């Protein structure tokens, strides 16, 4: 994003929340809120349902949050932090931005979202319940993502687009594909992720890694430099499963992989 980065507010400091036990209780309330808000909706959710799900007394809620709205903000901040941390760790030290993008989308769809299947229901409700935190969620993700895209553009790895526009467009792709295949269905088949990456990398990556064609051509110019573009070889086998994998959930079942996306 342009300008100053969105402020990443820390969780509100409360008397109980400062202790290790208090932090654990607060985290249980946040996780319980994710389930309850996702199941019944923010407006319909009762605080007693959340405390019951968290396994704490009803009055405990008010030691950590003043309202359901404050809990919603804490939940979205927690999800944002987890997503950014998961992507950062999972894509560290990769050789190229193309590999980083490919691995980031894999992590988002097959590791992060299976742990947060009702994420988009919660985010969409926040758009009306708390527009400020809804905007913060996307602006915070886009800010770091745009900076990393710009670095790759300056290094000649990616076409020289506007980095904020590119980050926003890539996040939009991830959002709607996730809603279609993980919110409305059981999972994204790996063969379709492969097609998606072909589509994305075909528009981003400079042919042959050269800066010569890093900027878009003049109006009316038709380019097909990516007809044979491949997903980075070090990851390709992870995307393209057997026909049986592609026809089911598309979510890995191997240990450690069960549970977005752009790398922010």
Number of C-alpha atoms within 10 A of each C-alpha: 19 10 6 7 12 16 9 12 9 9 16 12 10 14 10 16 19 12 11 10 11 16 15 13 20 25 18 18 26 23 17 20 28 25 19 21 22 20 14 11 16 20 11 10 16 16 19 14 15 24 21 14 16 21 13 15 10 14 11 14 21 11 13 23 19 10 11 18 15 14 21 24 21 23 22 21 21 16 18 19 15 13 21 19 13 19 25 15 9 16 18 9 9 13 9 12 22 21 18 22 25 26 25 21 21 24 23 20 25 24 20 22 23 20 12 16 21 18 21 18 17 23 22 12 18 21 13 11 16 15 14 12 19 20 14 18 21 16 17 20 22 28 21 18 23 22 17 17 26 22 14 19 23 14 15 18 23 26 26 22 16 12 23 19 13 18 26 20 13 18 21 15 15 18 15 13 17 23 17 13 16 24 19 10 11 15 24 21 22 27 18 14 20 21 14 17 22 19 13 16 21 19 15 20 24 23 18 11 15 14 17 11 17 20 13 12 10 7 6 6 7 8 9 7 14 16 9 9 14 14 21 17 9 10 14 15 12 13 21 18 17 12 11 10 15 19 14 13 18 25 22 18 11 7 6 8 13 14 16 22 26 27 31 25
